[in-house]
Amino acid sequence: MNRILIAEDEERLAAFIEKGLRRNGFVTAVVPDGEQALQMAEQFELLLLDLGLPIKDGWVVLKELRSQGKRLPIIIVTAFNDDDNLNSAFNLGANGYVTKPFRFSDLLQKVKSHFSG
């Protein structure tokens, strides 16, 4: 079973991503903040992580998971589209990066690549 945690505070976008992933056979859950993402991450095989989350932002979540030695694949899904943010995310241990707005097919391709290896 391919379980994906979606950490996204924008409800409409979270619902869009969740619906599309479920249609493609994935089991999903959505959390609206970084605190909940940290609490639930171990229960999943992939994390889709928005950087602009409330309580604990995505940067904190990424740093904390990696500092704890968690190998969970993390794909950043964010509106930050500059090279500095992209490079920082990969340097902190992100496994992928998708810039909003995006085509669902592009996100799905990145997600599937983490389960096909």
For each residue, the residues with C-beta under 8 A, 3 or more apart:
1: 27
2: 25 26 27 45 46 115
3: 26 27 28 29 43 44 45 46
4: 21 26 27 28 29 44 45 46 47 48 111
5: 28 29 30 31 37 40 41 43 44 46 47 48
6: 14 17 18 21 28 29 30 31 48
7: 30 31 32 33 34 36 37 47 48 49 50 53 58 61
8: 13 14 17 30 32 48 50 53 77
9: 14 32 33 50 52 53 54
10: 13 14 50
11: 14 15 32
12: 15 16
13: 8 10 16 17 100
14: 6 8 9 10 11 17 18 30 32
15: 11 12 18 19 30
16: 12 13 19 20 104
17: 6 8 13 14 20 21 28 48 77 104 107
18: 6 14 15 21 22 28 30
19: 15 16 22 23
20: 16 17 23 24 104 107 108
21: 4 6 17 18 24 26 28 108 111
22: 18 19 25 26 27 28
23: 19 20
24: 20 21 108 112
25: 2 22
26: 2 3 4 21 22 111
27: 1 2 3 4 22
28: 3 4 5 6 17 18 21 22
29: 3 4 5 6 40 44
30: 5 6 7 8 14 15 18
31: 5 6 7 36 37 40
32: 7 8 9 11 14 36 53 54
33: 7 9 36 37 53 54 55 56
34: 7 37 38 53 54 55 56 57 58 60 61
35: 38 39 55 56
36: 7 31 32 33 39 40
37: 5 7 31 33 34 40 41 47 49 53 56 61
38: 34 35 41 56 61 64 65
39: 35 36
40: 5 29 31 36 37 43 44
41: 5 37 38 44 47 61 65 70 72
42: 70 72
43: 3 5 40
44: 3 4 5 29 40 41 47 72
45: 2 3 4 72 73 114 115
46: 2 3 4 5 72 73 74 75 111 114 115
47: 4 5 7 37 41 44 65 72 73 74 75
48: 4 5 6 7 8 17 75 77 107 111
49: 7 37 53 58 61 62 74 75 76 77 94
50: 7 8 9 10 53 58 76 77 78
51: 57 58 59 76 78 80 85 89
52: 9 57 58 78 79 80
53: 7 8 9 32 33 34 37 49 50 56 57 58 61
54: 9 32 33 34 57
55: 33 34 35
56: 33 34 35 37 38 53 60 61 64
57: 34 51 52 53 54 60 61
58: 7 34 49 50 51 52 53 61 62 76 78
59: 51 62 63 88 92
60: 34 56 57 63 64
61: 7 34 37 38 41 49 53 56 57 58 64 65
62: 49 58 59 65 66 74 76 89 92 93 94
63: 59 60 66 67 92
64: 38 56 60 61 67 68
65: 38 41 47 61 62 68 70 72 74 93
66: 62 63 69 70 92 93
67: 63 64
68: 64 65
69: 66
70: 41 42 65 66
71:
72: 41 42 44 45 46 47 65
73: 45 46 47 95 96 114
74: 46 47 49 62 65 93 94 95 96
75: 46 47 48 49 94 95 96 97 98 107 110 111 114
76: 49 50 51 58 62 89 94 96 97 98
77: 8 17 48 49 50 98 100 102 107
78: 50 51 52 58 81 85 97 98 99 100
79: 52 99 100
80: 51 52 85 86 99
81: 78 85 86 99
82: 85 86
83: 86 87
84: 87 88
85: 51 78 80 81 82 88 89
86: 80 81 82 83 89 90 97
87: 83 84 90 91
88: 59 84 85 91 92
89: 51 62 76 85 86 92 94 97
90: 86 87 93 94 97
91: 87 88
92: 59 62 63 66 88 89
93: 62 65 66 74 90
94: 49 62 74 75 76 89 90 97
95: 73 74 75 114
96: 73 74 75 76 110 113 114
97: 75 76 78 86 89 90 94
98: 75 76 77 78 102 106 107 110
99: 78 79 80 81 102
100: 13 77 78 79
101:
102: 77 98 99 106 107
103: 106 107
104: 16 17 20 107 108
105: 108 109
106: 98 102 103 109 110
107: 17 20 48 75 77 98 102 103 104 110 111
108: 20 21 24 104 105 111 112
109: 105 106 112 113
110: 75 96 98 106 107 113 114
111: 4 21 26 46 48 75 107 108 114 115
112: 24 108 109 115 116
113: 96 109 110 116 117
114: 45 46 73 75 95 96 110 111 117
115: 2 45 46 111 112
116: 112 113
117: 113 114
